[in-house]
Amino acid sequence: MEDRVLIISDPLVMMGKPIVAGTRITVELILEKLAAGETSAQILASHPRLTPVAISAALDFAKETLRADTVYPVAAVSV
């Protein structure tokens, strides 16, 4: 099975934010929904063009991005 690129960034789509290929759904939106307590099933129901694999790809993209050797200044975050 051939690997498909599921997360792309195009400066002409959603201001260049990483999105799920073939949609205008940003990785940021998926992360926000998960952080707010939505389940993958709820996200999939709200966004029928998404797949479970796309949600996993968004999480993997975020993981790999944060793993990069970059310093992110972070203010205190309330939980």
Phi, psi and omega per residue, in radians:
M1 nan 2.319 -3.102
E2 -1.398 2.384 3.085
D3 -1.259 2.408 3.088
R4 -1.965 2.462 3.042
V5 -1.385 2.079 -3.091
L6 -1.771 -0.421 3.141
I7 -1.969 2.154 -3.125
I8 -2.282 2.888 3.061
S9 -2.385 2.192 3.142
D10 -2.323 2.132 -3.103
P11 -1.019 -0.318 -3.131
L12 -1.582 -0.072 -3.125
V13 -2.160 2.133 3.094
M14 0.911 0.715 3.093
M15 0.986 0.478 3.091
G16 1.458 0.057 3.103
K17 -1.140 2.597 3.085
P18 -1.093 2.287 -3.125
I19 -2.261 2.866 2.989
V20 -1.327 2.203 -3.103
A21 -0.914 2.366 3.108
G22 1.461 0.062 3.135
T23 -2.359 3.120 2.973
R24 -1.989 0.448 -3.117
I25 -1.610 2.062 -3.077
T26 -1.457 2.690 3.008
V27 -1.027 -0.693 3.123
E28 -0.978 -0.794 -3.141
L29 -1.079 -0.766 3.136
I30 -1.073 -0.788 3.133
L31 -1.119 -0.725 3.120
E32 -1.061 -0.759 -3.126
K33 -1.136 -0.745 3.108
L34 -1.133 -0.730 3.134
A35 -1.136 -0.500 3.129
A36 -1.412 -0.038 3.074
G37 1.773 0.022 3.090
E38 -1.230 2.551 3.081
T39 -1.527 2.860 3.058
S40 -1.015 -0.687 3.140
A41 -1.073 -0.712 3.117
Q42 -1.158 -0.708 3.117
I43 -1.121 -0.763 3.127
L44 -1.095 -0.656 3.120
A45 -1.169 -0.616 -3.137
S46 -1.373 -0.421 -3.067
H47 -2.316 1.445 -3.022
P48 -1.058 -0.320 3.128
R49 -1.392 -0.225 3.095
L50 -1.397 2.765 3.047
T51 -2.256 2.836 3.056
P52 -1.010 -0.617 3.126
V53 -1.139 -0.653 3.125
A54 -1.154 -0.695 3.093
I55 -1.116 -0.751 3.082
S56 -1.083 -0.687 3.121
A57 -1.126 -0.667 3.107
A58 -1.120 -0.749 3.110
L59 -1.146 -0.716 3.117
D60 -1.134 -0.712 3.090
F61 -1.039 -0.814 -3.139
A62 -1.083 -0.748 3.125
K63 -1.054 -0.837 -3.119
E64 -1.178 -0.629 3.121
T65 -1.140 -0.761 3.139
L66 -1.250 -0.360 3.122
R67 -1.314 -0.324 -3.110
A68 -1.054 2.716 -3.139
D69 -1.388 1.191 3.117
T70 -2.257 2.462 3.103
V71 -1.670 2.195 3.134
Y72 -1.934 1.950 3.066
P73 -1.145 2.264 -3.072
V74 -2.173 2.211 3.027
A75 -1.399 2.865 3.101
A76 -1.009 2.364 -3.134
V77 -1.974 2.215 3.101
S78 -1.482 2.499 3.075
V79 -2.218 nan nan
